[in-house]
Amino acid sequence: MPNRLAKRSLFLRRLLHYHYYLGVVMPYHDSGRIQPKPLEPQQLNLFANNTITPSYGSKADTLLMSADVLQEWKSRILTHQQRVRANQSPQQATLFDLTPTHCDPEAIDPLTLQLVPMSFYCTPADSPGEACLYFIIDSAAGLVLYVGETMRSNKRWKGIHDCKDYIASYQDLHYKYGLPKAVNAAFWWDAPVERRARQQLELSLIVKWRSPFNKENWDLWGQPFK
């Protein structure tokens, strides 16, 4: 009996592995039967045929984009963001602008802000910092990858931040294919101190630029670096 159970367990593991590479997840059920469950549609759209390669070396196998698919993924995002910049209306002051709306998302272009290296959060600080919006930018490609907000500019990135993992995966994949990248941060310091107003401004910019590392845009671009 133990031998039969061991063989059955080995067979199920091999079957699960086989269907994994066919693009089908085979979850276990309490009944002991295995039923197919298709992968997320967005992920199937993101990775074209013959562009997925298994990567080993971590606890869970991951799927990597090919160099061509990575370039195409970036190109789609860049096309949108260039269109946003081209359509951005110039700010015109009038005699009646007694209290200008400096928090208008149309007035903020992340790609014109001063860049700082991603090691900025390792710098010692003697205060929590200030309210701000921050952007993660690949300046080699001219891409806005992430939009965030914080009340504590010197503290927000010192702890756990999911975006750190996305950036590391993004950089690793570019290194793997020998592609140029220059991931930096930029800050906009005129953000509202009031949290709700700051978060509303953040969301407006996330929607406007469709930054791929923000979860609000995963339905558009997938989650290749999660």
N, C-alpha and C positions, 0 to 999 in steps of 0.2 A: 504493500500500500504506500509506504513512504516514497518508493521509487516512482510509482505512478504519479503521485502528487508533485514530485520534483520535476518529472518530465512535462507534466501539464503546465507547471509554472514557467518552465523554460520556453515552452511553445508559445504561451501567452505573451511573454516578454519579447520573443522574436517577432510575433505577429504585430505587436504594438510598434516595434521599431520599424517594421516594413511599412505599415500604414503611415507612420510619421513622415517618411520620405516621399510618400505618395501625396502628401499635403492633406492628410486626414488625421484628426486627433481621435483616438479611441479610448474614451473614458471608461473606467470600471463602474459597474452598478452593483447594488446590494445583491441582486439576483445572481451575480457571478458571470452574467453575460456582458459582452462588449458590444457597444453600438457606435456606429460612426457618427462623428460630428464635424461638419465642415469648418475650415478655418474662417476667420473674419473676412468678409468681402473686401475690405479696404486693403488688407495685407495681400490678398490674392491679386488685387489690381496693382499694388505697389511693386511687386516683384514679378517681372515678366518671365516667360518660359526660358529655361536654361540660364537663369541669372542667379539662382540661389545655390550657395555652396555651404555645406555644413562646416561649422567651426568648432573645434574641440579645445579643451583645456580649461573649461570652467565647469562648475557643478551642473549646469544645464546647457545643453547644446543650443547654439544660437544660429540664426540664419543671417547671412551677410549679403548685402547688395553687391553686384558686380560693379566695376569701375564705370561702365557705360550707364548703368541704371542710376548710380549715385550722381553722375554728371547730369543726367536727364532730370532727376529729382530736384537738384539745385536750380537747374535752368527754369523749371516751371515756377518755382518760388520767386526767382529773380525777375522773371517776366512780369509777375503780378506787382512786385515791389517797385520796379522801374515805372510801371504804369501809374502807381500811386504817386510817385515823386513828380512825374510829368503832369499829373492832373492836380497837384497840390496848388490851391489858390493862393496868390500872394496876399500878405496882410497889408491892408491900407488903413492908415490912421485918418480920422476926420476930426473936425472941431468938436464933435459931439461925443468923442470917445474919452469921456472923463475918467472912466474906470476900465481900462483895456482888459480884455479877457485873455490874460497870458496863459491860462490853462486850457485854451482851445487846442484839441489834438491836431487840428490842421496846422497849427503854428510850430509843431514839434517834428523835426526831421532827425531821427537818430543817427543818420549817416553823416551829419555835419558836426556832431558833437566830438569833443576831444576824447581820444581813446586812451585807456590805461591797460596795462597788462593784466591777465587773469590772476596773477599772483597778488593783486591789490589787497585781498582780504588777509593775507599773511603779514601785512605791515602792522606793527604794534600801534595801538591807539589808546589814548587816555580818556576817551569819551565814547558813548554809544553811537554818536554820529547825528545826522540830520535826516529829515524827510526828503525823499527823492524818488524819481523813477530811474531805473537802470535798464540797460540794454546789453545783450550779448550779441556781438557782431563778428562775422567773418569778413574782415576788411579786405582780404585777398579776393573774395568773390563779390563784395558789396552786398552781403546778405544780413538782414536782421533776423537772428535766430531765436531770440527770446526777449520778452518784455516783462519787467517785474517792478514792484513797488515796495518801499519799506519806510519805516519811521526811524530805523537805526542803521544808517548806512555803513557804520563801522563794525556792525555785529551780524547782519543778516547772513552773510556768506561764511562766517566762521564756524557755524554749526552744520547740521545736515541740510543739504539742498539737492533735490533730485536732478536739477539742471547740471550739477557737477558731473554726474554720471553720463548724461547725454553728451556733454562737451567732450569728455574723455573718449567715448565711443566714436564720436564724430572725428576727432583728431586721429584716433588709432586707424580708422578706415582710410583716411586720407594718406596717412603714413604708409599703410599697406600697399596702396596703389601708386605712391609717389606723386600725389596730387598736391598742389599748393593750397595752403590754408593759413590764416592768421586770425585766430580767435582772440578777441579783446573785449573789454567792457567799456561802456560809456554811461555817464550820469547826467541827468537833467535835474537841476537843483531848485527849480521854482515850483515844485510839487506842493499841493495843498497839505497843510499839517493835519487837517481833519481826515480821519481814516476813510470814511465812506466816499468823500469827494476824490481822494487819491485813488481808491480802487476803481471808481467809475472812470477816471481818466485812464488808468491802466488798461481796463477792459476795452475802452474805445480804441486804444492804440493796438491792442492785440488783434482786434477784429479788423482794423484798418490795414495793418501790415501783414496779417496772417502769418505771424512768426511760428515756425514749425515745432519748436520745443515747448510751446504753451499747449496745455491739454485742450484748450478751447478749439484748437485747429487740427487736432489729430484726425478728425473725420476727413479733412481735406488732404493731408499729407501722409497719413499713417504714423506709425511709431517705430521707425527703423533703428533708432538709437536708444530705445527704452531698455 
